[in-house]
């Protein structure tokens, strides 16, 4: 009973900030889930981070679909770009989950923490690339999708912190960059979820009710909590000091990643 309350609280927290700041909940879910799983005897220490990544990636499926529909209604999705980048995204996420499943927890945690620090710095200093070029051809977009998909799967995110800067750099309007990134998040979630399920399937020692590296009891409580609260966060974005909250959230991300590293290495 205690753990389903904890999963629900995490879903509310991640969903609220995802709705307000447009930042996927994976970056906060992964370290929090890793700590929760590590506190339970049923979870093998060597697989705690893999289960956290797989479970967080699976939750993105539903939030990404809701975000895609919202941006499509506003005409903000460049579907031609989505069509060109999706094959690379799917291949990249499958490769990323294969690498994540093969790498031990400690180096994987270091990579995750490094990526979190980059995202946190981007939020704190409001770093944005200047439009400097046009979109590459289909081959170039495929290659970019391959990289975005692989990194997104390794850290269990919907790819917004990578896709939006890339599209902005390529002279895509911010509204279209955000909307297209939201649409790209769905194939990232599909490929990443399937990859973590497949690569964890039949792995010895995983806790009961695990679907590969997706821990279903956590997934079942995270999804409704995050989806219920996300619209509230989106509405409050217009009345709260978002820039200040973004810096606070960045600090929380760094603290969570540091605590996760301490738990794995101590």
Buried (B, 14 or more C-beta within 10 A) or exposed (E): EEBEEBBBBBBBBBBBBBBBBBBBBBBBBBBBBBBBBBEEEEBBEEBBBBBBBBBBBBBBBBBBBBBBEBBBEEEBBBEEBBEBBBBBBBBBBBBBBBBBBEBEBEEBBBBBBEBBBEBBEBBBEEEEEEBEEEBBEBEBBBBBBBBBBBBBBBBBBBBBBBBBBBBBBBEBBEEBBBBBBBBBBBBBBBBBBBBBBBBBEEBEEBBEEBBBBBBBBBBBBBBBBBBBBBBBBBEBBEEEEBEEBBBEBBEBBBEBBBBBBEBBEE
